Amino acid sequence: MFPEYRELITKLKTSDRHFSHLFDKHNNLDQKIQRMENHAEPGTPEEIETLKKEKLLLKDQIYGVLKKASA
């Protein structure tokens, strides 16, 4: 996710608690969605869709932080 900001992401994960929380929550959701899609964890298509929307909102928030921090 956002390879052009790799260095900034590494820096913010250690220096910005809010960013770190957003990033970790996004990654956890991504893993949960993958487990549900692979039927390793129960989940309906509707639940998966809801989680994907939540993940996308987190990604937008992460991008906003990155844009602001790189300005």
NUVO-295767 format. One record per residue (C-alpha): residue in three letters; x, y, z. Coordinates in steps of 0.5 Angstrom, whole numbers, plus 500, padded with zeros to 3 digits. Example, Ala and Ser with C-alpha at 12.3 -4.5 7.8 and 13.67 -1.06 7.14 Angstrom:
<rs>
ALA525491516;SER527498514;
</rs>
This chain:
<rs>
MET500500500;PHE503507498;PRO510504496;GLU512512494;TYR511513502;ARG515507504;GLU520511508;LEU515516511;ILE510510513;THR516507517;LYS517514520;LEU510515522;LYS509508525;THR514510530;SER513517531;ASP505518530;ARG500514535;HIS494516531;PHE497514524;SER500507527;HIS493506530;LEU490507523;PHE495503520;ASP495497524;LYS487497524;HIS487497516;ASN492491516;ASN488487521;LEU482488517;ASP485486511;GLN488480514;LYS481478517;ILE478479510;GLN482475507;ARG481469512;MET473470511;GLU474470503;ASN478463504;HIS473460509;ALA478460514;GLU474464518;PRO466465518;GLY463471514;THR457472510;PRO458476503;GLU455482507;GLU460482512;ILE466482508;GLU463488504;THR462492510;LEU469490512;LYS472492505;LYS468499506;GLU471500513;LYS478498510;LEU477503504;LEU475509509;LEU482507513;LYS486507507;ASP483514505;GLN485517512;ILE492514512;TYR493517505;GLY490524508;VAL496523514;LEU501521509;LYS499527504;LYS499532510;ALA506530513;SER509530506;ALA507537505;
</rs>
